[in-house]
Amino acid sequence: MRREQLNDLPDLLTVEEFRRQAWIGRSAAYELARTGAIPVVRLGKLIRVHRSALEPVTNDDQPRRTHGNPRAS
């Protein structure tokens, strides 16, 4: 994800939106939120992830990683 794309996202993302942008699994995303490893806002039962949590995964220099077995190449 590029920085321009990051700025186009809303300030608060659902966990599902966050995990798709970060290319991580659902369980991993909820674990990051549960442990406080990413900035979240809790609104009752709703959990929203702050867009800034995606900054470590933005990289303008490298191509986007694809899913799949890296050893299969």
N, C-alpha and C positions, 0 to 999 in steps of 0.2 A: 504494500500500500504506500502510496506517495503522500507527502505532506499536504498537497493540494486536496487530495481526496479526503484526508483526515479532517480538514477544515470544513468540508461540505457536510459532514455528519452532524446530527444534533448533539447538543451538549451531554444529554443523558441517553444511553442506549439500553435496550433490554439485554439480558444475559445472552439471549439467542443472537441478537445483532452483534454483540461484542465477540462472541465465539466465532461467528462466521468471518468477521473482519480479521481476527487474530489467527485464524486457521487452527483452532484447537477444538477438542471435543467438549461435549456438553458437561460431562462430569468434571473435567479439568476446569472449565470456566466457573462452575458453581463452587468448586473447591477454592479457587483463587478468591472468589467473593467471600466465602465463609471464613477464610483465614485472614482476611484483610490485606492480602497481597496486591489487590487492585482497589482503587477508590470506588466505593459504592455508596448509594443513597438508598435507604430503606424507607418505603412509604407503605406502612402496614405490612401486608404480605408481599408487596411488590419490591423487587430489587432492580435498581438501575445502576449502570456502570458509567462512570464519567469518561468522556471521550479521551481524556488525557491518559487513560490506561492503555491506549493503543500506541502511544508515542514510542515505546521501546520496540514495537514491531514494524514501525515505518522505516523503510530503507529505500532511499532514492538511487542507490548505487548498484543494487543487485536485482536480478530478475525475480519475479514472484515464484516461490516454491510451489511445486505441484504435488498433489497427493499421490500416493502409491509407494511401492517398495523401492527404496533408493538403490538396493543391491541388484535390482532386475536389469539395470542398464548395462 
